[in-house]
Amino acid sequence: MRIHKCIFLDRDGVLNRERGEYTFKIEDFEIITGVDEALKILKNSGYLLIVITNQAGIAKDIYKEDAVLNCHAYLQAETGDLIDDLFYCPHHPVTTQSLLRKPDSLMLEKAIAKWDIDIEKSYMVGDSLRDIQASEKVGVKGILVGDKEKDKNLTAPKAKSLLDAVNKFIVN
């Protein structure tokens, strides 16, 4: 029996501001207002917090894996080290096909196995259709934040931000 409940978090657009270009430098990594509060609420409610992020800039040779890890370390330092794990996909179809890359679900599957996660008590919070598609493939409820997908007719619950999603759909 799986024992942990988890919030899977997309990175760009959920935890840090989506800039419309690759975010790999700490000086460009702007944590969204309310993220630290949302993470504290989730952690105090007993959730594991796991980042699930596509990082295609690695495959495109725009930045190295160290840049992803540096941004993650910065996020951790700024939010009280509340995130339990980070899974990222360094691939992109221009160079390599991979089941890790969302909308495929291998990153989620690996996290579920590693952390013994109860999918029925878990959520994926993302800002794009591919985040929701990945969560659906493993049976995790998806919540869409932001307005990136505002014109799409999606059935996933929608929230303005991670904090809004936490208050509306997760801890209420």
Contacts in CASP RR format, 6 or more apart in sequence:
PFRMAT RR
TARGET T0000
AUTHOR 0000-0000-0000
METHOD contacts of the structure
MODEL  1
MRIHKCIFLDRDGVLNRERGEYTFKIEDFEIITGVDEALKILKNSGYLLI
VITNQAGIAKDIYKEDAVLNCHAYLQAETGDLIDDLFYCPHHPVTTQSLL
RKPDSLMLEKAIAKWDIDIEKSYMVGDSLRDIQASEKVGVKGILVGDKEK
DKNLTAPKAKSLLDAVNKFIVN
1 118 0 8 1.000
2 112 0 8 1.000
2 116 0 8 1.000
2 117 0 8 1.000
2 118 0 8 1.000
2 119 0 8 1.000
3 116 0 8 1.000
3 118 0 8 1.000
4 48 0 8 1.000
4 115 0 8 1.000
4 116 0 8 1.000
4 117 0 8 1.000
4 118 0 8 1.000
5 46 0 8 1.000
5 47 0 8 1.000
5 48 0 8 1.000
5 117 0 8 1.000
5 118 0 8 1.000
5 121 0 8 1.000
5 122 0 8 1.000
6 47 0 8 1.000
6 48 0 8 1.000
6 49 0 8 1.000
6 50 0 8 1.000
6 111 0 8 1.000
6 112 0 8 1.000
6 115 0 8 1.000
6 117 0 8 1.000
6 118 0 8 1.000
6 121 0 8 1.000
6 122 0 8 1.000
6 123 0 8 1.000
7 42 0 8 1.000
7 47 0 8 1.000
7 48 0 8 1.000
7 49 0 8 1.000
7 50 0 8 1.000
7 122 0 8 1.000
7 123 0 8 1.000
7 124 0 8 1.000
7 125 0 8 1.000
7 170 0 8 1.000
8 50 0 8 1.000
8 51 0 8 1.000
8 52 0 8 1.000
8 108 0 8 1.000
8 111 0 8 1.000
8 122 0 8 1.000
8 123 0 8 1.000
8 124 0 8 1.000
8 125 0 8 1.000
8 135 0 8 1.000
8 140 0 8 1.000
9 15 0 8 1.000
9 49 0 8 1.000
9 50 0 8 1.000
9 51 0 8 1.000
9 52 0 8 1.000
9 83 0 8 1.000
9 124 0 8 1.000
9 125 0 8 1.000
9 126 0 8 1.000
9 162 0 8 1.000
10 51 0 8 1.000
10 52 0 8 1.000
10 53 0 8 1.000
10 102 0 8 1.000
10 124 0 8 1.000
10 125 0 8 1.000
10 126 0 8 1.000
10 127 0 8 1.000
10 128 0 8 1.000
10 131 0 8 1.000
11 51 0 8 1.000
11 53 0 8 1.000
12 18 0 8 1.000
12 19 0 8 1.000
12 23 0 8 1.000
12 53 0 8 1.000
12 127 0 8 1.000
13 32 0 8 1.000
13 126 0 8 1.000
13 127 0 8 1.000
13 145 0 8 1.000
13 146 0 8 1.000
13 148 0 8 1.000
14 32 0 8 1.000
14 125 0 8 1.000
14 126 0 8 1.000
14 127 0 8 1.000
14 145 0 8 1.000
14 162 0 8 1.000
15 31 0 8 1.000
15 32 0 8 1.000
15 35 0 8 1.000
15 51 0 8 1.000
15 75 0 8 1.000
15 162 0 8 1.000
16 23 0 8 1.000
16 29 0 8 1.000
16 30 0 8 1.000
16 31 0 8 1.000
16 32 0 8 1.000
16 35 0 8 1.000
16 71 0 8 1.000
16 75 0 8 1.000
17 23 0 8 1.000
17 30 0 8 1.000
17 31 0 8 1.000
17 32 0 8 1.000
18 127 0 8 1.000
18 148 0 8 1.000
19 28 0 8 1.000
22 56 0 8 1.000
22 57 0 8 1.000
22 62 0 8 1.000
22 63 0 8 1.000
23 29 0 8 1.000
23 71 0 8 1.000
24 57 0 8 1.000
24 62 0 8 1.000
24 63 0 8 1.000
24 67 0 8 1.000
24 68 0 8 1.000
24 71 0 8 1.000
25 67 0 8 1.000
25 71 0 8 1.000
26 70 0 8 1.000
26 71 0 8 1.000
26 74 0 8 1.000
29 71 0 8 1.000
29 74 0 8 1.000
29 75 0 8 1.000
31 75 0 8 1.000
31 78 0 8 1.000
31 79 0 8 1.000
32 161 0 8 1.000
32 162 0 8 1.000
33 161 0 8 1.000
34 161 0 8 1.000
34 162 0 8 1.000
34 163 0 8 1.000
35 79 0 8 1.000
35 161 0 8 1.000
35 162 0 8 1.000
35 163 0 8 1.000
36 78 0 8 1.000
36 79 0 8 1.000
36 80 0 8 1.000
37 163 0 8 1.000
38 161 0 8 1.000
38 162 0 8 1.000
38 163 0 8 1.000
38 165 0 8 1.000
38 166 0 8 1.000
39 49 0 8 1.000
39 79 0 8 1.000
39 80 0 8 1.000
39 82 0 8 1.000
39 83 0 8 1.000
40 82 0 8 1.000
41 163 0 8 1.000
41 166 0 8 1.000
41 167 0 8 1.000
41 171 0 8 1.000
42 49 0 8 1.000
42 82 0 8 1.000
42 166 0 8 1.000
42 170 0 8 1.000
42 171 0 8 1.000
43 49 0 8 1.000
43 82 0 8 1.000
45 170 0 8 1.000
45 171 0 8 1.000
47 122 0 8 1.000
47 170 0 8 1.000
48 84 0 8 1.000
48 85 0 8 1.000
48 115 0 8 1.000
48 117 0 8 1.000
49 82 0 8 1.000
49 83 0 8 1.000
49 84 0 8 1.000
50 83 0 8 1.000
50 84 0 8 1.000
50 85 0 8 1.000
50 86 0 8 1.000
50 87 0 8 1.000
50 111 0 8 1.000
50 115 0 8 1.000
51 72 0 8 1.000
51 83 0 8 1.000
51 85 0 8 1.000
51 86 0 8 1.000
51 87 0 8 1.000
51 88 0 8 1.000
52 87 0 8 1.000
52 88 0 8 1.000
52 102 0 8 1.000
52 107 0 8 1.000
52 108 0 8 1.000
52 111 0 8 1.000
52 124 0 8 1.000
52 131 0 8 1.000
52 134 0 8 1.000
53 68 0 8 1.000
53 86 0 8 1.000
53 87 0 8 1.000
53 88 0 8 1.000
53 89 0 8 1.000
54 88 0 8 1.000
54 89 0 8 1.000
54 101 0 8 1.000
54 102 0 8 1.000
54 130 0 8 1.000
55 65 0 8 1.000
55 68 0 8 1.000
55 88 0 8 1.000
55 89 0 8 1.000
55 90 0 8 1.000
56 89 0 8 1.000
56 90 0 8 1.000
56 91 0 8 1.000
56 92 0 8 1.000
56 101 0 8 1.000
57 63 0 8 1.000
57 90 0 8 1.000
57 92 0 8 1.000
58 64 0 8 1.000
58 65 0 8 1.000
58 68 0 8 1.000
58 90 0 8 1.000
58 91 0 8 1.000
59 90 0 8 1.000
59 91 0 8 1.000
59 92 0 8 1.000
59 94 0 8 1.000
59 95 0 8 1.000
59 96 0 8 1.000
60 92 0 8 1.000
60 94 0 8 1.000
60 95 0 8 1.000
65 90 0 8 1.000
68 86 0 8 1.000
68 88 0 8 1.000
68 90 0 8 1.000
69 86 0 8 1.000
72 83 0 8 1.000
72 86 0 8 1.000
75 83 0 8 1.000
76 82 0 8 1.000
76 83 0 8 1.000
84 115 0 8 1.000
85 111 0 8 1.000
85 114 0 8 1.000
85 115 0 8 1.000
87 100 0 8 1.000
87 107 0 8 1.000
87 108 0 8 1.000
87 110 0 8 1.000
87 111 0 8 1.000
88 107 0 8 1.000
89 98 0 8 1.000
89 100 0 8 1.000
89 101 0 8 1.000
89 102 0 8 1.000
89 107 0 8 1.000
91 97 0 8 1.000
91 98 0 8 1.000
91 100 0 8 1.000
91 101 0 8 1.000
92 101 0 8 1.000
93 101 0 8 1.000
98 104 0 8 1.000
98 106 0 8 1.000
99 105 0 8 1.000
99 106 0 8 1.000
100 106 0 8 1.000
100 107 0 8 1.000
102 130 0 8 1.000
102 131 0 8 1.000
102 133 0 8 1.000
102 134 0 8 1.000
103 129 0 8 1.000
103 130 0 8 1.000
103 131 0 8 1.000
103 133 0 8 1.000
103 134 0 8 1.000
103 137 0 8 1.000
104 134 0 8 1.000
104 137 0 8 1.000
105 134 0 8 1.000
105 135 0 8 1.000
105 137 0 8 1.000
105 138 0 8 1.000
107 134 0 8 1.000
108 124 0 8 1.000
108 134 0 8 1.000
108 135 0 8 1.000
108 137 0 8 1.000
108 138 0 8 1.000
108 140 0 8 1.000
109 138 0 8 1.000
111 117 0 8 1.000
112 119 0 8 1.000
112 138 0 8 1.000
119 138 0 8 1.000
119 139 0 8 1.000
119 140 0 8 1.000
122 140 0 8 1.000
122 141 0 8 1.000
123 135 0 8 1.000
123 140 0 8 1.000
123 141 0 8 1.000
123 142 0 8 1.000
123 143 0 8 1.000
123 169 0 8 1.000
123 170 0 8 1.000
124 131 0 8 1.000
124 132 0 8 1.000
124 134 0 8 1.000
124 135 0 8 1.000
124 140 0 8 1.000
124 141 0 8 1.000
124 142 0 8 1.000
124 143 0 8 1.000
125 131 0 8 1.000
125 142 0 8 1.000
125 143 0 8 1.000
125 145 0 8 1.000
125 162 0 8 1.000
125 165 0 8 1.000
126 132 0 8 1.000
126 142 0 8 1.000
126 143 0 8 1.000
126 144 0 8 1.000
126 145 0 8 1.000
127 144 0 8 1.000
127 145 0 8 1.000
127 146 0 8 1.000
127 148 0 8 1.000
127 149 0 8 1.000
128 144 0 8 1.000
128 148 0 8 1.000
128 149 0 8 1.000
129 149 0 8 1.000
129 152 0 8 1.000
129 154 0 8 1.000
131 142 0 8 1.000
131 144 0 8 1.000
132 142 0 8 1.000
132 144 0 8 1.000
132 154 0 8 1.000
132 156 0 8 1.000
135 141 0 8 1.000
135 142 0 8 1.000
136 142 0 8 1.000
142 156 0 8 1.000
142 157 0 8 1.000
143 156 0 8 1.000
143 157 0 8 1.000
143 158 0 8 1.000
143 159 0 8 1.000
143 165 0 8 1.000
143 169 0 8 1.000
143 170 0 8 1.000
144 154 0 8 1.000
144 156 0 8 1.000
144 157 0 8 1.000
144 158 0 8 1.000
144 159 0 8 1.000
145 158 0 8 1.000
145 159 0 8 1.000
145 160 0 8 1.000
145 161 0 8 1.000
145 162 0 8 1.000
145 164 0 8 1.000
145 165 0 8 1.000
146 158 0 8 1.000
146 159 0 8 1.000
146 160 0 8 1.000
146 161 0 8 1.000
157 165 0 8 1.000
157 168 0 8 1.000
157 169 0 8 1.000
159 165 0 8 1.000
159 168 0 8 1.000
159 169 0 8 1.000
END
